[in-house]
Amino acid sequence: MKVKVRYFARFRELAGKGEEEIDLPDGSKIRDLVEKIKELHPEFKGEVFGEDYDDSADVNISRNGRYASFDEELKDGDIVALFPPTSGG
């Protein structure tokens, strides 16, 4: 299956592009996608994706416009966005 990945802020800099299509086996989850991104872009290996992909990750991920967890199963044609957490006050 093909998944479109959009990178924002520092993730765009690490990937060297704003978006790309990534091929994954059927049944892959977001955690599998992150591992594939680390293979394609070794710069991502230094990012904090959380111990065992828990909530301590220093990244927000959306799937088709909604916040997503690392355990969500992907479907062909999904759009996944990676962006850093924001804070305000």
Contacts in CASP RR format, 6 or more apart in sequence:
PFRMAT RR
TARGET T0000
AUTHOR 0000-0000-0000
METHOD contacts of the structure
MODEL  1
MKVKVRYFARFRELAGKGEEEIDLPDGSKIRDLVEKIKELHPEFKGEVFG
EDYDDSADVNISRNGRYASFDEELKDGDIVALFPPTSGG
1 23 0 8 1.000
1 24 0 8 1.000
1 25 0 8 1.000
1 26 0 8 1.000
1 27 0 8 1.000
1 28 0 8 1.000
1 74 0 8 1.000
1 75 0 8 1.000
1 76 0 8 1.000
1 77 0 8 1.000
2 21 0 8 1.000
2 22 0 8 1.000
2 23 0 8 1.000
2 24 0 8 1.000
2 76 0 8 1.000
2 77 0 8 1.000
3 21 0 8 1.000
3 22 0 8 1.000
3 24 0 8 1.000
3 28 0 8 1.000
3 33 0 8 1.000
3 74 0 8 1.000
3 76 0 8 1.000
3 77 0 8 1.000
3 78 0 8 1.000
3 79 0 8 1.000
3 80 0 8 1.000
4 19 0 8 1.000
4 20 0 8 1.000
4 21 0 8 1.000
4 22 0 8 1.000
4 77 0 8 1.000
4 78 0 8 1.000
4 79 0 8 1.000
4 80 0 8 1.000
5 19 0 8 1.000
5 20 0 8 1.000
5 21 0 8 1.000
5 22 0 8 1.000
5 33 0 8 1.000
5 37 0 8 1.000
5 79 0 8 1.000
5 80 0 8 1.000
5 81 0 8 1.000
5 82 0 8 1.000
6 18 0 8 1.000
6 19 0 8 1.000
6 79 0 8 1.000
6 80 0 8 1.000
6 81 0 8 1.000
6 82 0 8 1.000
7 14 0 8 1.000
7 15 0 8 1.000
7 16 0 8 1.000
7 17 0 8 1.000
7 18 0 8 1.000
7 19 0 8 1.000
7 81 0 8 1.000
7 82 0 8 1.000
7 83 0 8 1.000
8 18 0 8 1.000
8 81 0 8 1.000
8 82 0 8 1.000
8 83 0 8 1.000
8 84 0 8 1.000
9 83 0 8 1.000
9 84 0 8 1.000
10 84 0 8 1.000
11 44 0 8 1.000
11 47 0 8 1.000
11 59 0 8 1.000
11 82 0 8 1.000
11 83 0 8 1.000
11 84 0 8 1.000
12 18 0 8 1.000
14 41 0 8 1.000
14 43 0 8 1.000
14 44 0 8 1.000
14 47 0 8 1.000
15 37 0 8 1.000
15 41 0 8 1.000
15 43 0 8 1.000
15 44 0 8 1.000
16 41 0 8 1.000
22 33 0 8 1.000
22 36 0 8 1.000
22 37 0 8 1.000
22 40 0 8 1.000
24 32 0 8 1.000
24 33 0 8 1.000
24 36 0 8 1.000
24 74 0 8 1.000
25 32 0 8 1.000
26 76 0 8 1.000
27 73 0 8 1.000
27 74 0 8 1.000
28 73 0 8 1.000
28 74 0 8 1.000
29 70 0 8 1.000
29 71 0 8 1.000
29 72 0 8 1.000
29 73 0 8 1.000
29 74 0 8 1.000
30 61 0 8 1.000
30 63 0 8 1.000
30 68 0 8 1.000
30 69 0 8 1.000
30 70 0 8 1.000
30 71 0 8 1.000
30 72 0 8 1.000
30 74 0 8 1.000
30 80 0 8 1.000
31 53 0 8 1.000
31 70 0 8 1.000
31 71 0 8 1.000
32 74 0 8 1.000
33 74 0 8 1.000
33 80 0 8 1.000
34 44 0 8 1.000
34 49 0 8 1.000
34 53 0 8 1.000
34 70 0 8 1.000
37 44 0 8 1.000
37 82 0 8 1.000
38 44 0 8 1.000
38 45 0 8 1.000
47 58 0 8 1.000
47 59 0 8 1.000
48 56 0 8 1.000
48 57 0 8 1.000
48 58 0 8 1.000
48 59 0 8 1.000
49 57 0 8 1.000
49 58 0 8 1.000
49 59 0 8 1.000
49 70 0 8 1.000
50 56 0 8 1.000
50 57 0 8 1.000
50 58 0 8 1.000
53 70 0 8 1.000
53 71 0 8 1.000
57 70 0 8 1.000
58 84 0 8 1.000
58 85 0 8 1.000
59 82 0 8 1.000
59 83 0 8 1.000
59 84 0 8 1.000
59 85 0 8 1.000
60 67 0 8 1.000
60 82 0 8 1.000
60 83 0 8 1.000
60 84 0 8 1.000
60 85 0 8 1.000
61 67 0 8 1.000
61 68 0 8 1.000
61 69 0 8 1.000
61 70 0 8 1.000
61 80 0 8 1.000
61 81 0 8 1.000
61 82 0 8 1.000
62 68 0 8 1.000
62 80 0 8 1.000
62 81 0 8 1.000
62 83 0 8 1.000
63 72 0 8 1.000
63 74 0 8 1.000
63 78 0 8 1.000
63 79 0 8 1.000
63 80 0 8 1.000
64 78 0 8 1.000
64 79 0 8 1.000
65 79 0 8 1.000
65 81 0 8 1.000
68 80 0 8 1.000
74 80 0 8 1.000
END
